[in-house]
């Protein structure tokens, strides 16, 4: 359309100039040719529309939206058609308490009241995309600013509705995954009706009041100390069991030894010991008590 506009302007301007003086008649004819060429080129170029990868085009004619969706690549269209392009790649919308981190400037975290009346601050990112076939409907019913018209308000409302069913401590600890899954299901249902696909809902951060945080930390520390003490007691109990088994083994050994030993066995062991001492090269004189009289053995 730009070339067509320039062509019309060229024809008008050069025609006016040629009428001001007979010397400019030739310039007027040149202006007609240039203007006509620009208009022709403009119409030809307007017949072709390039749709980038990951994008679809929606055609409108004097405000009326066409149902045919233009996919990526080069398409031939009516030169007087307007084409609105929609990004169908994965999009993200972030609401964060950190300045300049989210889609809105400043603190944009979601503040909700839990079931026990405490304020919980949630940072969240939602990943979604536009359904290609629903692009004309989205343009007709929502418009191009769908992130602020649909994504933001629905997400914030569903978070507040669901968070009211949980205690603050449960949201912070063992119910966080459950809450995130229920939130995904609720948002997905609303988005699908409007032509969007929800890919993932990510709870990036969840902050509790400082007093609640301190109470949770104290409880965790107490549980850790309790677990440590249970470990020490188990270790001491195992050591006591080991010593009990060892003592029982020694007692059994002594009992068996006492019940099986005899005088003849003791006499035999004594003789063996005497022989070994007598055979020793260091032995000079060995005096041993016998049963009835002493026994004297000399070396060599």
N, C-alpha and C positions, 0 to 999 in steps of 0.2 A: 504493500500500500504506500510505502514511502516514495518509491519510484513513480507511481501514478500521481501522487500529490506534486512531486517536483515537475513532472511533465505538464500538468495542468497549469502550474505557476509559470513555467517557462513560456507556454503558449500565450498566456494572458499578458505577461510582462513584455515580451518581444513584440506582440501585436500592438500594444500601446505605444511602444517606442517607434515602431514603423509608421504609425499614423501621425506622429508629431512632425515628420519631415519626409518629403519624397525621397531623400537620399537614403533613408533607412528601410525602403520597401524590400530590398533584398534581404536585410536582416530579419524582417518579419517572416519571409518565406523559410529562412533557415530555422527560425524559432519554431515554426509549425512542424518542420521535420524533426527537430530535436525533441520537442514535446511529445509528438506522436510516437517516436521511438521509445521514449521513457515510459509512456503509458503502456505500450505493448510489452516491454520488458517487465514492467511492474505486474501486469496481469499474468504473464507466464510464470514469474517467480512466485506469485501468490498461489499458484496452483500446486506448488510443491511445499510440503512441510516436513521437516526433519524432527523426529522424536528421539531424544537421547535414550541410552540404555537405562533400564530401571525407571522408565517414565511412560505414562500413557497420556493421550490427548483427548480432550472432550470438545466437540465442535458446537459452536453456537451461531445462530443466524438471526440477527436482529433480536437477541434476547431469548430465542427459543433454543433449548438444548436438544441436540441430536443424540439418539441412542447408540449410534455406532461409535465404538472406542478405537482410537488410533493407537496401534502398538509401536514399539521402537523400530526405527528405520525411516525410510523415505516414503511418504504417502502423498497421493494426489487428492486434492480437495477443491471445493468450490472457492474461487479466489476471493469472494466476499465473505467467507466464513472466518470467524474468530476461533482460535484454538487455545483452550486453557489446558496447561500441562499439570499433571499430578505425579508426584514422586511416589512410586509403589515399592521402594526399597524399605528396609527396616528403619523406622524412626524411633527416637527416644524422647521422652518428656521427663525432666527431673525437677523435683521439688525438694529443696535443700535449705538448711538453716545457714549454710556457709554463703557469704555474699559472693555474687558473680559465679556461683557454681551451677545454679539451676537455670531454668528458662526464664524466670522472672528475676529482676534485680532485687537485691536485699534478701532478708530472711523470708523464705517461702516455704518453710517446713510446715507440716500438718500437725496442728495441736488438737488432740482428742481427749475426751474424758473417759476413763476406764470405768468398769462396773463398780469399783470401790471409791469412785469420786476423785481420783488422782489425775493430774494432767500428764499426758504422755506426748512427747515430741517425736515425730516420725519423719525421717528423710526417705524419699522413695523415688525410684526410677521405673517407668513403664516402657516396655519395648512393644511396638505395634507397627502395623503397616496397613495401607489402603488396599482393599480388594479391587483389582483392575476392572472387573465387570460392574462394580458399584460406583465407579467414578462419576458417571452422569447423575446418578441419584444423589450422591454426596454434594455435587455442585448445586443441584436444584434445591435440596432440603437444608443443607448446612452451610455451604460456601467453602471458600478456600482456607479460611482461618479456623479449620476444624480443631486444631490443638487447643485453642482457647474456648471454643464453643462446646466441644464435646469431651475431649480427653481430660482436661483439667477439672471441670466441675463434677463429672461422673466419678473420677478417681477419688477426689477429696470427700465426696458424699459417702461413697461406699466404705472408705476407711473409717469415717466417723461412726457409721451405722454398726459396723462389725466390731470395732474396738469397745463399744459399750457393753459387749457380752463377755469381756475378759477382765480379770483383775490385772492391775499394773504389773505386779511381780510375775504373773503367768505370761504376760506378753513379753516380758524381758527375758524369761528363761525357757521353761519347757513347752510353752504353747506358741512360741514364735513361728515355727514351721507350719503348724496347723492354721494359724491366723493368716499367714502368707498364702497358703493354698486356698483357703476360703475366699480371700480377697481376689485372687486370680479368677476363681469361678464366677464370682459376682460381677466383676468388671467385664470378663469375656462375654457374658450373656448380654450385657447392655451394648457393648461395642459391636457384636455380631449383627444385632438388629439394625445398626446404623451404617454397616458396610466396612467395618474394620476388623482386622485379625489381631488378637492379643498374643504376643509370643512369650512374654515373660513379665512378671511383676517382681521387682527386687526391692526389698526393704533394706536400705543401705545403712541406716542407723536408727536406733531407738533409745531415746533418753528419758530417764525417770527423774523425779524430784531428788535433790541431793540427799534428803533425809532417808528416802527409800533406798537409794544406792548404798548408803552407809549401813543400813540394816541388812541388806542382801550380802554385802561384803563380810559383815560380822558373822552372819549365818554360815557362809561358805568357809570362813576361817575356822569356825567351831567344828564344822563337819570334817574338815581336813585334820584338825587336831584329834578328833574322835577316831578317825580312820588310822592315824598314826599310832594312837594308844592301843587300838585293837591289834595292830601289827606287832607291837612290842609284846603284848600279853600272849599272843599266839606263839611268838618266838620263845618266850620264857617257858610256856607250857610244853612246847616240843622239847626243850632242853631238859626239863624236869622228867618228861617221859623217857628220854634217852638215858639219864642217870639212873632212873628206876629200873630200866631194862638191864643196864650194866651191873647194877648191884645184885639184881636177881640172878644174873649169870654167874657172878662170883660166888654167891651163896650156894647155887646149885653145884658149882665145881667143888667147893669145899666139902659139901655134904657127900658128894659121890666119892671124893678122895678119902674121906674119913671112913666111909662104910666099906671100902675095898682094900685098904692097907692092912698088913699083918706083920707079926714079929719076924717071920722068916724072910719076908720081903725087905724089911728094914735091915736085917742082918746081911742079906745079899748085897744091898746097896752099899753098906758100910765096907764090906770086903772089896768091892769094886773101887771105891774111893781110896782105900789103903793101897791097892795095887798101883793105881795111877800116881799117887804121891811117891811111892817107892821107886817107880820107874822114872821119875823126874830127875834130870841131871843136876838140879839145884838142891835136891834133898840130901841132907847129910845124916841127920838123926830124926826119926819120926816116932813119937810116942803116942799111941792111941789107947783109949780105955776099951778093953774087951768086956765081955759080959761077966766073966768071973775073975779075970786077972789082966793086968796091963800087957800090951803087946809092944815090943821094942824092935824096930827095924833100922839097920844102918845102911848107908849108901855103899855101893861096891861090895 
